[in-house]
Amino acid sequence: MQGRGARLKRILCGLLLGVLCRLSAGAVDAAAAVTIDADTGAVLFEQNADARLPMASTTKIMTALVALGEGDLDRSYTVKKSYAQVEGSSMYLREGETLTLRDTLYGLMLESGNDAAVAIAGECGGYQAFVDKMNAKAAALGLRDTHFDNPNGLPSDTHYTTARELAAITAAALRDPVFRQIVATKRYTVGDRTLTNHNRLLAQYDGAIGVKTGYTRAAGRCLVSAAERNGRTLIAVTLNDPNDWDDHRAMLDAGFAQYAPVTLHQAGEAIATQRVFGGEADSVPLLADHTVTVYLLPGEREQLEIVRYGERICYAPVVQTAQAGQIEYRLGGRALARDGLRYGGAVLLVPEQMGLAERLLARLRGAA
């Protein structure tokens, strides 16, 4: 049995090495591709990532991001004739029916409704004003190679992005918990219709959490995927890729393979020292509750920010094992891990302070 397990391990390692070599050679079938860390922006793989290309319905990631910024997702509106007559993929809006903006966002992201995109634009300030907001949001994100002419991704000569910038848009969108919930949903019911997510990876890839498919003849097959493992979230983007599902599995696998477990502290380890006033000792160690292990890229440990929550000083008496706050490890502005702290020793009051405490207690009892 041990020999069989060792052989299986060698086979799996060989397959992974093959994937890594393939990606390092730029062998995905996409016209452009990139894999990034969603929280830090670290680029794990890229291929022609700065080429301006059409992106089809992956446009709707920005449509959703801008709409979520408008707020009031549960307000109702009545579907106009112009919303229901949009060409292409559809959530099949019907003139005169009443929906909420939230329901329409599910139709946008799950069924890739072009009608949903036009309805969202119309109900969030008007079509052209909404497209202007999309371009303003791109500028606010620091994007220089992205331009939108519409909210749905239908072909236009000046409607384009790059794999790198589409990944940046997706990273911004994934910071919104409502967006994350929508794109991770496999089915959603709106009235008498059931919306089905077209993203196969939600069912086929361990840790997949979204995000969006797209296709037009001009753009080819476009795909944005995201997956979360061991507390790290990766985003993969391909533009004009006839083999997008397989390429995304390979890109995500190769990306996650670059992370390694790093133990930041052990349970019971002294993390810090806290000053104590009025006690027989002037300090007490703070001990970690649990062993904390995170997954990091090479060089990331040196970038970690350590934040301690709790009082910086305390007054005797100190009770050993009593709670003493928390410690948090942050990377790129996001908390990677946190743990509780406890006092690692007891500190008694000094004798003169004990007498003072007894007198104060007696005075309080007398007042009662």
CORDA-V991379 format. One record per backbone hydrogen bond with DSSP energy under -0.5 kcal/mol. NH is the residue of the N-H (numbers start at 1). CO is the residue of the C=O. Records with the same first field share a line. If there is no record, write none. Layout:
NH = CO ; CO
//
This chain:
5 = 1
6 = 2
7 = 3
8 = 4
9 = 5
10 = 6
11 = 7
12 = 8
13 = 9
14 = 10
15 = 11
16 = 12
17 = 13
18 = 14
19 = 15
20 = 16
21 = 17
22 = 18
23 = 19
24 = 20
25 = 21
26 = 23
27 = 22
31 = 239 ; 240
32 = 239
33 = 47
34 = 237
35 = 45
36 = 235
37 = 42
38 = 36 ; 233
41 = 37
44 = 35 ; 42
45 = 35
47 = 33
51 = 48
53 = 51 ; 161
58 = 55
59 = 56
60 = 57
61 = 58
62 = 59
63 = 59
64 = 60
65 = 61
66 = 62
67 = 63
68 = 64
69 = 65
70 = 66 ; 67
71 = 67 ; 68
75 = 72
77 = 99
79 = 97
83 = 80
84 = 80
85 = 81
86 = 83
96 = 79
97 = 94
99 = 77
101 = 75
102 = 73
104 = 100
105 = 101
106 = 102
107 = 103
108 = 104
109 = 105
110 = 106
111 = 106 ; 107
113 = 107
114 = 89
115 = 89
117 = 113
118 = 114
119 = 115
120 = 116
121 = 117
122 = 118
123 = 119
124 = 120 ; 121
126 = 121
130 = 126
131 = 127
132 = 128
133 = 129
134 = 130
135 = 131
136 = 132
137 = 133
138 = 134
139 = 135
140 = 136
141 = 137
142 = 139
143 = 138
147 = 160
159 = 156
160 = 147 ; 158
161 = 53
164 = 49
166 = 162
167 = 163
168 = 164
169 = 165
170 = 166
171 = 167
172 = 168
173 = 169
174 = 170
175 = 171 ; 172
176 = 173
177 = 175
180 = 176
181 = 177
182 = 178
183 = 179
184 = 180
185 = 182
188 = 195
190 = 193
193 = 190
195 = 188 ; 193
197 = 186
198 = 110
200 = 198
202 = 199
203 = 200
204 = 200
205 = 201
208 = 205
209 = 226
210 = 226
212 = 224
214 = 222
216 = 220
220 = 216
222 = 214
223 = 238
224 = 212
225 = 236
226 = 210
227 = 234
228 = 207
229 = 232
232 = 229
234 = 227
235 = 36
236 = 225
237 = 34
238 = 223
239 = 32
241 = 221
244 = 241
247 = 243
248 = 244
249 = 245
250 = 246
251 = 247
252 = 248
253 = 249
254 = 250
255 = 251
256 = 252
257 = 253
258 = 255
259 = 256
260 = 296
262 = 294
264 = 262 ; 292
265 = 292
268 = 288
269 = 266
271 = 269 ; 286
272 = 286
274 = 284
275 = 312
276 = 282
277 = 314
280 = 348
284 = 274
286 = 272
287 = 285 ; 342
288 = 269
289 = 340
292 = 265
293 = 291
294 = 262
295 = 230
296 = 260 ; 294
300 = 297
303 = 300
304 = 300 ; 301
305 = 330
306 = 304
307 = 305 ; 328
309 = 326
314 = 275
316 = 277
317 = 347
318 = 347
320 = 318
321 = 343
322 = 319
324 = 341
326 = 309
327 = 339
328 = 307
329 = 337
330 = 305 ; 328
331 = 334
334 = 331
336 = 329 ; 334
337 = 329
339 = 327
341 = 325
342 = 287
343 = 322
344 = 285
347 = 318
350 = 278
353 = 350
354 = 350
355 = 351
356 = 352
357 = 353
358 = 354
359 = 355
360 = 356
361 = 357
362 = 358
363 = 359
364 = 360
365 = 361
366 = 362
367 = 363
368 = 364
//
